[in-house]
Amino acid sequence: MPDVYRDEEEHSPPTTPASPEPSLFEKCHEFTDESGPYAQAKAADLYPYFRPIERNEGTTAIMNGDEVIMAGSNNYLGLTSDKRVKEAAREAVSKYGTGCTGSRFLNGTLDLHLELEERLADFLGRESCVLFSTGYMTNEGVVQGITSKGDYIFSDKGNHACIVAGTKASLAETRRYRHDDMDHLRTMLERAHSENPDAGKLIATDGVFSMSGTIAQVPELLDLAEEFDAALMLDDAHAVGVVGPGGRGSAATFGEGPMGRLPDVHDVIEYLRHEASTHIFSASMPPASVATVLKCLEILQEEPERLERLWEISDYMRSGFRELGFDVWTSQSPIIPVVVGDMETCFRFWRDLIAEGVFVNAVVPPAVRPGQCLMRTSYMATHSDEELDHILDAFERVGAKHGVIGGGSGADSGSEAIHANGRPS
């Protein structure tokens, strides 16, 4: 019998040497180098990101087999685990399937999408509405779609990354003004007007800033927009359903005046349906997601006490942190940042909160300035008083331990410090 295996081995082609690795990947190796801050954090079991949640119970979650109080979610009304919302999702999947298998522009528009657009427009007192697949894609698509070469975009430096992505995708010139600084914005508008008085202008801002919890100065922004013939875009991802009467958003927070000054957007909406690339070239929002938003909107209007409770909780926690000596910036919403200092302190602070049974979000540069790392906390209308007090007690103990409040001992003694430059001390 012939030796088949030897014959194959003798006639196998020579091994091709590996191609040289593209220099483009060098930054990836630098990022994962063992001397870098994230590699050090992982080695010390301090890495706070991509931690899997094994079960979500609303105000609590199971992580690594342990129950923690969830104080880092955008589930402000506490409805993601509501039985009525879950049932709406089940019914939508049963009727429409799990996905839309196409973009809104072609075969991906359901009657559910149109119903939600009509309901949202009515809720917000607007003429019309267009539904994108995600919040990120909404802002990126609107900024890119509405601006052209020769236009100006004025973007708050505290804006969410999706607005920044839109400015990068646009052919317009972007000028960033200091966070929430109306004088700086005015100076930029004046300069642009003197350069090209006929150019289109867009002022883009978060309605509620996702890191600071601050509400944008909508009346002042509208004044500037009207004075300089600019359009104003408010990203209300953290505002609708949260701030303003009935949860109607950042403009409504300031009363009927600003709402009455918002222009008719029907033609703008129709234009974006055909020009916003993230709307045209992406699969539409899945049926279950649309159905749950519809149900949540219904519950919000039928149960205003949820919003009242959310604001009671927000005021209680903000006051509680300040009484303990924490810096919570200028938070005006259920998003309450707690400043803890450098990156090492931030990671260790986060780990110790987990040990105390509290989950929050650790935020480090470039999302914040160096030395201003923070615990981004956020609250739900369904948090109990006992859960809130446990969170405050945990922050008090951990804050004192790390010297953030009360003159504690600082970072764990004998440990290797982690720095943003990637070098241990």
N, C-alpha and C positions, 0 to 999 in steps of 0.2 A: 504494500500500500504506500503511495507517495506521501511524503511529508508535506502536507498542505500548508501547515503553519510556517515551516521553514521557507517554503517557496514564496509565501506572501511577504515574509520578512525580508527576503533577499531582493524582492522586486518592489518594495515600498519606496515611494518618492522621498528624496532627502527633505529633512525638516527645514522649513523656511524660517530664517531668523526673524525675531520680533521686530516690527517697525519701530523706529524711534518715537518716543512719546511726544505728543504736541506740547509746545511750551505753554499753550493755553491752560494746561492742567497744573502748572507749577503752583498757582495760588491755592489749588485744592490740597496739595501736599503740605503746603505751609499751614493751612487752616487746621489740618488734622495732626500736625507734628506734635509729638509728646510734650514739647516745651510750651505749647500754646495753652491759653486759658481754658478752653473747652475740654481739651484732652486731660488737663490736670483736674478739672472738675469731675470728669467721668471717673478718673482713677481714684479720686477721693470720695466717690459716691455722692457728689454734690450737684451733679448735672440735673437741672430742673426741667428740661424740655423733652417733648415726645414721650412723656410718661403715660402708659396706657391706662384707660379707665375700664374696669372690668364690668361695672354695673353703674347705671346712673339712676339715682332716686330723687332727682330734683335738688334739694338743698344738701343732700349727702351723696357720696359716691364711694365705690369700692375701688381702691388702688393697691396693688400688691397684696391683696387679701385683707386689707385693713379699711375700715370705714373712716372717711374724712368728711368734714363739713366743707361744702363747695362754696368758696368765697372768691371765685375767679371766673365766673360764667357770665355770658351775655343774656342769660335767661331771666331778664329783669322781672317779668310778670309771673315767672314760675309756672309756665304753661307747657313746657316740653314734655312733662310727665303726666299732664292732666288726661284723665280717661277720655274726655270728650274729644280732645285733640288727637289722641292716638286712634280713636275710632274713626275720625274723619280721614286719617291717613289710610287706614285699612279699607274703608269704603272706596277711596279714590283708586287704590291699587287694584281692587276687585273690578272696578269699572273700566279703568284706562290702562292698566298694566303698570310696570315699574318705571317706565321712561317714555319719552315722547318721540324718540328715534329721528329727530330732525330739528332744524332751527325754526324759530318763530316765523321767519321770512318765507319758509317753504311749507313743510308738512307738520311742523311742530307746534302749531297753535291749537289749543283745546278751548272748548267753551269755558272751562274753568279759568284759563288765563284771562279771557275777556271779562269774566265776572269779577275777578280780583281787581283788574284795572279799573273797572267801573266803581267798585266798592271803595277802593283806595282814593280815587279822585273825589268821590262824594265825601268821604271821611275828612279829607284834607281841604275841602272847599275849592278844588281846582277843576278846570274844564275837562282835562283828560290826563291820561297816565300811560306810560309804557313800562312793561315788566321785563327786566333783564333776568339772566339766569342766576347771578350772584350780586351781592353788593359791590364787590371789588370790580366786577365787569361793568357795573352800572357807571361808576365814576370814571373809570378808564375810558369807556366808550363815549360817554357824554362829552368829556373834555376833548378827546381826540376828534369826535364827530362834529362838534359845533364850532371849532376853531380852524382857521386856515392860515396859510402863509401870509405874513403881513399883519396878522392880529397879535394882540398881547394877552398873556395870561398872568394874573397876579395871584400868587398862591401863598397862603399862610405857611410859615416854616413848621408849624405844628400839625399840618395836614396829614391824613392817613396816606400810606404808601400807594394806594390805588389812584389817588389824585395825582401824585407824583408820577406814576406810570403813565397816566393820561397826558401829562405835560411833555413827557419824553416821546410819546407816540405822535404828538401833534407837531405840525410844521410851524406853529406860532412861536413867538419869543416869550419865554417864561421869566418873570421877575418875582422873586420870593421876598415877602415882607416879614419883618420880625413878628413873632407870635402875638396875635391879638393886639397889635400896635397900629391903631388907626392913623396916627400922625405919620408913621413911616409909610403906610399904604398911600396916604394922600400925597406924600412927596413923590412916590413912584408914579402915581397916576398923573400928577402935574408934569413930570418929566416926559412921560410917554405922550401926553397930549401935545406938548410943545414940539416933540419930534415928528409926530404924525397924527394930527387931530382927527383924521378920517378913519383911522384904523379901528377895527373891532376890538373890544376889550371884554375880558371875562375875569371876574373876581371869584375865585374858588376857595371855599373854606368848609371845614367840618362844622356842623351845627352844634354838636357836643363833641369835644376833643377826646379821643379814645384813651389817651394817656393821663391827661390832667383832670378830666371830668368837667372842664370849664365850658360854659355855654357861650357861643359866639355873640358878639355885639351886633345883633341883626339890625336894629334901627340905624346905628351909625354906618353900617355897611351899605344899607339901602340909600342913605343920604349921599354917600360917596358915589355909589353906582349911578344915581340919578344925576348928580352934578357932572360926572365925567362920561355920561352916555355909555355906561358899562352894564353888562349883564351880571347878575349875582347867582352863583350856584351854591346851594347849601347841601352838604352831605349829612343827611339826618339818620344815618344808620343806627346811631345810639340815641336818637331823639324821638322818632316816631314811636308811639306807644309808651314813652317814658317821660318826656317833658312837655310842658304846655297844658292848657285846659283839655282834659280828656285824652291827653297823650298825643296831641296833634302837632307836635314838633317844635323846633327852636324858634321859628318865626312867631308862632302862636304864644310862646312864652311871654312875649312883650305886649300882648293884647291885640285888639282888633286893628289898631293902626298899621303895624307892619304887614299883617295879612291882607289888608285892603290895598296895600301898595304893590303887591306882587302882580306882575303883568300876566296877560292872557298867554298861555303856553301851548294852545292847541296846534298851531302851525309848527312850533318847535318840536313837539312830540312827533308829529307826522314826519318831519324832516329826519329826526333821529331814528325812526323806524327803518329808514332807507339808507342812512349814512353812518350810523354807529357800527363799526365793524364787530365789536364784541356782541352785539345784538344779532347781526345778520349771520355771522359765521360760527355760531355756537349752538349746541343743542339746548333746547328750552328747559325751563325749570320743571323738574319731575312732578307728576300729578300729585303725589303724596305731599310734597312741599307746598304746592299751591293750596291744596285743601286744608292743610294745617294753618297756613296764614289766614285763610278765610275764617276758619273757626276761631282762631285767636283774636281776630278783629271783632268778631261777633261777641266773644266773651268780654273783651275790653270794654265794649259799649254797654253791655248788660250788667257788668260788675265793676262800677267805678271805684268801689272800695279797694280793689287791688292796687290801683294807682295811689290812692291815699295811703295805704299801708306801706307801699314802696318808699314814699317820701318821708313817712314817719321813721322808717328804718334808716334811710340815708342820713337824715338829720341827726338821729341818735348815734350812729356810728361815727360820723364826722366830728361831732362834739366829743364823743368818747375818746377818739384818737388824740384830739387836741388837748384834752384834759390830761392825758397820759404824757404829753410832751412831744408827740410826733408831729412832723411837718407833713401836712396833707395838701400843700400848694393852695390853689384857689378853687378846689372842687366845688361844683354847684349841682351835682347829679349823683346817681347811685354808683358812679365810678369814683372811687376814693383812693388816690395814690398815697402810699406811705414811704417817704424817702428814708433810705437806710445807709447810703454812702457808696463805698467802692464795690467793685465786682466781687471780691472775696467775701466781704461782709454780706452782700446780697445773696450769694449762693448758700452760705452757711445759715443765714437767717431763714431762707426758704426751707432748708433741710430740717431745721429745728421746729419750724411751724408744722411741717408734715408729721414730725414725731409727736407734736401736740394735738394732732388730729385736725389740722386746718390746711386746706389747699388754697393757695393764691398764685398769682402769676409773677414770676421774677422778671424784671425788665432791666436790661443793660444796654450800653451803647451798641449800635448807633441810635437806638430808639430814644435814648435820653443822653444828656451830656455826661461825660466822665465825672465821677464823684457824686452823681445824682441818681444812682441806681435805686430802684424802688420795688416795693411790693404793690402790684396793681390789684386792688381789691374791688369787688363789685357785688351788688346785693340783689336779692330776689324778694318779691312781695310775700313769698311763702316762708322765708326764714323765721324761725321762732325766736322769742326773746331769749330763751336758754342758749340757743345756738349763737346768737349775737354776743351775749355776755361771754361765752366760751372763747369766741374769736378775740375779743378785747383782752381777756385774761391771758390768752396765749401770747398775744402781741406784747403785753406788758412784761411777761417773763422773758421772752426771747429778746425784746428790745433792751432790757436791762442787762442781760447776759452779754450782748455784743456792744454795749456802750452807746447805743443809739439814743436811749433815754436813761436818765438817772445815774450816769457816770459808771456804767458797768465795766467789765474787764476787757471788752473788745474781743477780737478774734481768738479762737481756741489757742491756748498756749502750746508751744511745741509743734504747731502745725506749719506746713509749708504754705506760704502766702501765694495767692494767685493774682496776677496783675494783667491788665489789658494788653501789655506789651508781650505777654507770653513768657516772661522770665520769672522764675521763682526767686524770692528774696533770699 
